[in-house]
Amino acid sequence: MAGRSRRKYDEPPLEYSEQLQRLKNRGLKIEDEKKALHLLENISYFRLSAYWYPLIAEPKSLKIFKDGASFNNAFQLYCFDRELRQLVSSELEKIEVAIRAKMIYILSHKYGPFWYNDKTLFKNQKSYDESIEKLRVERDRSDEVFIKQFSEIYSDPLPPSWMILEISSFGNLSSFYYNLMSCPEKRLIANHSGLGEQVFESWLHCFVYIRNLCAHHLRLWNRILRISPQIPLSPSGQWIKVTSIGDPAKKGKLVKINNRTYFLLSMLIYLLNTINPKHKFSSKFRSLLKKYEIIDVRAMGFPLEWQSEELWN
């Protein structure tokens, strides 16, 4: 930060027993030392530290734990977060597959199997070239039989969109959509989910970000999202009514919650209502909360009245 002097990192690595002693010295209750050492060895002190951070008293800089804070509390938060990521990842897969299918279908029927080769459909040439290069890389490293067979039979540089985009990353798919010129087909893809073009773009971007978080096993439950998806103003489907909550740190001033986990989970439910109307996401999430009673949903940006929202029922 500007105006603040920095120093070299000089803390040495600690033995597992030293790590445990440090936690005890700072006031963390250790219910089972053998289990705690096992978890420090197999999960790591640093990864677990994200879950005992909420248990540290103010000022956080002193690193002293609140009265009653325990290692088991932190591990329960860790387990909840892991199961939440697994649940979110499972539903994101369904959303990704559905968006991929709709995008390929609509654009192929309007512009042909190789629509992605038409540079005039895209806004930014540099971004377009990068997306095409990623397709080439994904083709070359793919071991899918249909990709190899296409290359053996046909002379086209790349397979038709329904083949090549099947092996493309979600991130590259999102980039293609974002870079498309505004057109009826782009709006039709977004409108299928009852969203406007720009809102849909921002949601896609956020889903890619969340998918990467989950893939790298990073904390999700109380994260402030780096990418804030847009709040839809006139969605055609059922949507949440409350999109702002009072912030205690700002004397109760209302702040938008589109950078909080609650908003992300509401986005998932909204799209699943179109993709898989019989989904059980809301009930699965409620079951997860019952399993881990330690969880305070306010840390995830949930408003007090969330359970009365029609979207969640």
C-alpha positions in Angstrom: 0.0 0.0 0.0 1.2 3.5 -0.8 3.0 5.2 2.1 3.4 2.0 4.1 6.8 0.5 4.5 7.1 -3.2 3.8 9.4 -5.8 5.2 10.7 -9.2 4.0 8.8 -12.3 5.3 11.0 -14.0 7.8 8.8 -16.4 9.7 10.2 -20.0 9.7 8.0 -23.1 9.1 6.7 -24.7 12.3 6.5 -28.3 13.3 3.0 -29.6 13.7 3.4 -29.7 17.5 4.6 -26.0 17.4 1.6 -25.0 15.2 -0.7 -26.6 17.8 1.0 -24.9 20.7 0.7 -21.5 18.9 -3.0 -22.0 18.7 -3.2 -22.9 22.4 -1.1 -19.9 23.4 -3.6 -17.7 21.5 -6.5 -19.1 23.4 -8.0 -21.7 21.0 -9.5 -24.6 22.9 -8.2 -28.0 21.6 -10.7 -30.7 22.3 -8.6 -33.6 20.9 -4.9 -32.9 20.4 -4.3 -36.1 18.4 -7.1 -35.3 16.0 -5.9 -31.7 15.7 -2.4 -32.8 14.8 -3.8 -35.2 12.3 -5.8 -32.4 10.6 -2.9 -29.9 10.7 -0.9 -32.6 8.9 -3.5 -33.5 6.3 -5.2 -30.2 5.7 -2.5 -27.7 6.7 -2.4 -24.8 9.2 -2.7 -22.2 6.5 -5.8 -23.6 4.9 -7.5 -24.1 8.3 -6.6 -20.6 9.3 -9.3 -19.2 7.0 -11.9 -21.0 9.3 -10.6 -20.0 12.6 -10.2 -16.3 11.5 -13.8 -15.6 12.3 -13.2 -16.9 15.8 -10.5 -14.3 16.5 -11.5 -11.4 18.7 -11.1 -7.8 17.7 -8.7 -6.3 17.0 -7.8 -9.2 14.7 -4.2 -8.0 14.5 -3.6 -9.4 18.1 -4.6 -12.9 16.9 -6.2 -13.7 20.2 -9.2 -16.0 20.0 -12.7 -15.2 21.4 -13.8 -16.9 24.7 -15.1 -20.3 23.9 -13.5 -20.6 20.4 -12.4 -24.1 19.7 -10.5 -26.1 17.1 -13.6 -28.2 16.5 -15.6 -25.0 15.7 -13.1 -24.1 13.0 -13.1 -27.7 11.6 -17.0 -27.6 11.5 -16.8 -24.4 9.4 -14.2 -26.1 7.1 -16.4 -29.2 6.7 -19.5 -27.0 5.9 -17.6 -25.0 3.4 -16.3 -28.2 1.7 -19.8 -29.6 1.4 -21.2 -26.3 0.2 -18.6 -26.2 -2.6 -19.4 -29.7 -3.6 -23.1 -28.8 -3.7 -22.5 -25.6 -5.7 -20.1 -27.4 -8.1 -22.7 -30.1 -8.9 -25.3 -27.5 -9.7 -22.9 -25.4 -11.7 -22.2 -28.3 -13.9 -25.8 -28.6 -14.9 -26.0 -24.8 -15.6 -22.8 -24.9 -17.7 -24.0 -27.8 -19.8 -27.4 -26.2 -20.4 -25.9 -22.8 -21.4 -23.4 -24.5 -23.7 -26.2 -26.4 -25.4 -28.4 -23.4 -25.9 -25.6 -21.2 -27.1 -24.4 -23.8 -29.7 -28.0 -24.5 -30.9 -29.1 -20.9 -31.4 -25.9 -19.6 -33.0 -25.4 -22.7 -35.2 -28.9 -22.4 -36.6 -28.5 -18.8 -37.5 -24.8 -18.6 -38.6 -23.9 -22.2 -39.4 -21.8 -25.0 -37.8 -18.6 -22.8 -37.8 -20.1 -19.5 -36.6 -17.2 -19.0 -34.3 -15.0 -18.5 -37.4 -16.9 -15.4 -38.4 -14.9 -12.5 -37.0 -17.6 -10.0 -37.9 -19.8 -11.5 -35.1 -17.4 -10.4 -32.4 -16.5 -7.0 -30.8 -12.9 -7.3 -29.9 -10.3 -8.9 -32.3 -7.7 -9.5 -29.6 -10.1 -11.3 -27.4 -11.4 -13.3 -30.4 -7.9 -14.4 -31.4 -7.2 -15.5 -27.8 -10.5 -17.6 -27.7 -9.7 -19.3 -31.1 -6.2 -20.1 -29.9 -7.6 -21.7 -26.8 -9.9 -23.8 -29.0 -6.8 -25.0 -30.9 -5.0 -25.9 -27.7 -8.0 -27.7 -26.3 -8.3 -29.6 -29.6 -4.7 -30.7 -29.6 -4.7 -32.0 -26.0 -8.1 -33.6 -26.3 -8.3 -37.4 -26.2 -12.0 -37.5 -27.2 -12.6 -40.0 -30.0 -14.9 -37.6 -31.9 -12.2 -35.0 -32.1 -9.6 -37.4 -33.4 -12.0 -38.9 -35.9 -13.0 -35.4 -37.2 -9.3 -34.5 -37.8 -8.8 -37.8 -39.7 -11.8 -37.4 -42.0 -12.2 -33.6 -42.6 -9.9 -30.9 -43.7 -11.5 -28.1 -41.7 -9.0 -26.5 -39.2 -11.4 -27.0 -36.3 -14.5 -29.1 -35.8 -18.1 -27.6 -35.9 -19.2 -25.7 -32.8 -21.1 -28.6 -31.3 -17.9 -30.6 -31.2 -15.2 -28.1 -30.4 -17.2 -26.2 -27.8 -18.0 -29.5 -26.1 -14.4 -29.7 -25.0 -13.9 -26.0 -24.4 -13.6 -24.6 -20.9 -16.5 -22.8 -19.3 -14.2 -19.7 -19.2 -13.7 -19.7 -22.9 -17.4 -20.3 -23.6 -18.1 -17.3 -21.4 -15.5 -15.2 -23.3 -17.1 -16.1 -26.7 -20.5 -15.0 -25.4 -19.2 -11.7 -23.8 -17.4 -10.9 -27.1 -20.4 -11.4 -29.3 -21.8 -8.3 -30.9 -25.2 -7.4 -29.6 -27.7 -9.3 -31.8 -31.1 -11.0 -31.6 -29.4 -14.4 -31.1 -27.3 -13.1 -28.2 -30.4 -11.7 -26.5 -32.3 -15.0 -27.2 -29.6 -17.0 -25.3 -30.0 -14.7 -22.3 -33.8 -14.4 -22.6 -34.1 -18.2 -22.4 -33.1 -17.8 -18.7 -35.4 -14.7 -18.3 -32.4 -12.3 -18.1 -31.2 -9.4 -20.1 -28.0 -9.6 -22.2 -25.7 -7.6 -19.8 -27.0 -9.3 -16.7 -26.5 -12.7 -18.3 -23.0 -11.8 -19.3 -22.2 -10.8 -15.7 -23.7 -14.0 -14.3 -21.7 -16.1 -16.7 -18.5 -14.3 -15.6 -19.3 -14.8 -11.9 -20.1 -18.5 -12.5 -16.7 -19.1 -14.1 -15.0 -17.3 -11.1 -17.0 -19.5 -8.6 -16.3 -22.7 -10.6 -12.5 -21.9 -10.4 -12.8 -21.3 -6.6 -14.5 -24.6 -6.1 -12.0 -26.4 -8.4 -9.1 -25.1 -6.3 -10.9 -25.9 -3.0 -10.9 -22.3 -1.9 -13.1 -20.8 0.8 -16.6 -20.0 -0.4 -19.1 -19.8 2.5 -18.3 -16.2 3.8 -16.3 -14.9 0.9 -16.7 -11.3 -0.5 -16.9 -12.1 -4.2 -14.3 -10.4 -6.3 -16.7 -10.4 -9.2 -20.1 -8.9 -8.5 -22.9 -10.1 -10.8 -25.5 -7.5 -11.8 -28.8 -7.4 -10.1 -31.6 -8.1 -12.6 -34.2 -5.4 -12.6 -36.9 -7.2 -14.5 -36.3 -10.9 -14.6 -39.1 -13.0 -16.1 -38.7 -15.7 -13.4 -39.2 -15.7 -9.7 -36.4 -13.6 -8.1 -35.4 -12.4 -4.6 -37.0 -9.2 -3.3 -34.3 -8.2 -0.9 -31.0 -7.3 -2.5 -29.6 -5.0 0.2 -28.9 -5.5 4.0 -27.8 -3.3 6.8 -24.0 -3.3 7.3 -23.1 -3.1 11.1 -19.6 -1.8 10.1 -21.4 1.2 8.4 -23.8 2.0 11.2 -26.6 -0.1 9.6 -26.3 1.6 6.2 -27.9 -0.5 3.4 -25.4 -2.2 1.1 -25.9 -4.4 -1.9 -25.4 -8.1 -1.4 -24.6 -9.0 -5.0 -21.0 -9.8 -3.9 -22.1 -12.3 -1.2 -22.6 -16.0 -1.2 -26.3 -15.6 -0.6 -26.7 -13.8 -3.9 -24.7 -16.5 -5.8 -26.9 -19.3 -4.3 -30.0 -17.3 -5.3 -28.6 -17.1 -8.9 -28.1 -20.9 -9.0 -31.7 -21.5 -7.9 -33.0 -18.9 -10.4 -31.3 -20.7 -13.3 -32.1 -24.2 -12.1 -35.7 -23.3 -12.0 -35.5 -23.1 -15.8 -33.0 -25.9 -16.4 -34.2 -28.4 -13.9 -37.6 -27.3 -12.4 -37.7 -30.3 -10.1 -34.3 -29.5 -8.5 -33.8 -29.8 -4.8 -31.1 -27.2 -4.2 -32.9 -25.2 -1.6 -33.8 -28.3 0.5 -30.3 -29.6 0.2 -28.9 -26.3 1.4 -31.3 -26.3 4.4 -30.2 -29.8 5.2 -26.6 -28.7 5.2 -27.5 -25.9 7.7 -29.2 -28.4 10.0 -26.1 -30.6 9.8 -23.8 -27.7 10.8 -25.7 -25.7 13.4 -22.7 -23.6 14.1 -23.1 -21.7 10.8 -24.3 -18.1 10.9 -25.9 -17.4 7.5 -25.5 -13.7 8.1 -21.8 -14.2 7.4 -22.8 -15.3 3.9 -24.9 -12.2 3.3 -28.3 -13.8 4.0 -30.9 -11.2 5.0 -33.1 -11.9 8.0 -36.2 -12.6 5.8 -34.5 -15.0 3.4 -36.6 -18.0 4.3 -39.8 -16.1 3.3 -38.5 -15.4 -0.2 -40.5 -17.4 -2.8 -37.4 -18.2 -4.7 -36.1 -20.2 -1.7 -39.4 -22.1 -1.2 
